């Protein structure tokens, strides 16, 4: 199993924390000696702390710059639609 220590600061990762859970997009935004502060990208962005030694069921992939731009573009369009209503 992978751990949070495998992630790099400011990267965007598709991960599964536990085997039966859904895939989520996380971004380590702050690092201490033992922990990461993670930004969870969902309907609302939330933050949470995880120890670097905590296990992840799976690190599926790190998003490329192109994939990240495409992801952000999807949600920018959604926000624009809501602003026009």
C-alpha positions as CSV (number, residue, x, y, z in Angstrom):
1,X,0.0,0.0,0.0
2,X,1.0,3.6,-0.7
3,X,1.3,6.3,2.0
4,X,0.7,10.0,1.9
5,X,4.5,10.4,1.9
6,X,4.4,9.3,-1.8
7,X,2.6,12.6,-2.7
8,X,4.5,15.8,-3.5
9,X,3.5,19.2,-2.3
10,X,1.1,21.1,-4.7
11,X,0.6,18.1,-6.9
12,X,-3.0,17.0,-7.8
13,X,-3.7,13.3,-7.2
14,X,-6.6,10.9,-7.8
15,X,-6.6,8.6,-4.8
16,X,-8.6,6.1,-3.0
17,X,-8.1,6.3,0.8
18,X,-9.7,2.9,1.5
19,X,-10.5,0.0,-0.8
20,X,-14.3,0.5,-0.9
21,X,-14.3,4.3,-1.1
22,X,-14.8,6.5,-4.1
23,X,-11.9,8.1,-6.0
24,X,-11.2,11.7,-4.8
25,X,-9.0,14.5,-6.0
26,X,-6.5,15.8,-3.4
27,X,-3.7,18.3,-3.4
28,X,-1.1,18.5,-0.6
29,X,-0.9,22.3,0.1
30,X,1.2,22.4,3.3
31,X,3.8,20.1,4.7
32,X,5.1,19.7,8.2
33,X,7.7,17.1,9.3
34,X,5.1,14.4,9.9
35,X,2.0,15.6,8.1
36,X,0.4,17.0,5.0
37,X,-2.5,19.5,4.9
38,X,-4.6,18.3,2.0
39,X,-7.1,20.2,-0.1
40,X,-10.0,17.9,-1.2
41,X,-11.5,19.1,-4.5
42,X,-15.2,18.3,-4.6
43,X,-18.4,20.3,-4.8
44,X,-16.9,22.4,-2.0
45,X,-13.2,22.5,-1.3
46,X,-12.3,21.2,2.2
47,X,-9.0,20.8,4.0
48,X,-7.9,18.0,6.3
49,X,-4.6,16.7,7.8
50,X,-3.1,13.3,7.3
51,X,0.1,11.8,8.6
52,X,2.6,11.1,6.0
53,X,2.8,7.5,7.2
54,X,-1.0,7.0,6.9
55,X,-1.8,4.4,4.2
56,X,-3.7,5.0,1.0
57,X,-5.4,2.1,-0.6
58,X,-4.3,3.4,-4.0
59,X,-2.7,6.4,-5.6
60,X,-4.3,6.1,-9.0
61,X,-2.5,8.9,-10.8
62,X,-1.1,12.4,-10.6
63,X,-2.8,14.8,-12.9
64,X,-0.7,16.4,-15.7
65,X,-0.8,20.2,-16.2
66,X,-3.1,19.6,-19.2
67,X,-5.5,17.4,-17.2
68,X,-5.6,20.0,-14.4
69,X,-6.3,22.8,-16.9
70,X,-9.2,20.7,-18.4
71,X,-10.5,19.9,-14.9
72,X,-10.4,23.6,-13.9
73,X,-12.1,24.6,-17.2
74,X,-15.0,22.2,-16.5
75,X,-15.8,23.9,-13.2
76,X,-15.1,27.5,-14.4
77,X,-17.8,26.9,-17.1
78,X,-20.2,25.6,-14.4
79,X,-19.6,28.7,-12.2
80,X,-20.1,31.0,-15.2
81,X,-23.5,29.4,-15.9
82,X,-24.6,29.9,-12.3
83,X,-23.4,33.5,-12.4
84,X,-25.6,34.2,-15.4
85,X,-28.8,33.0,-13.8
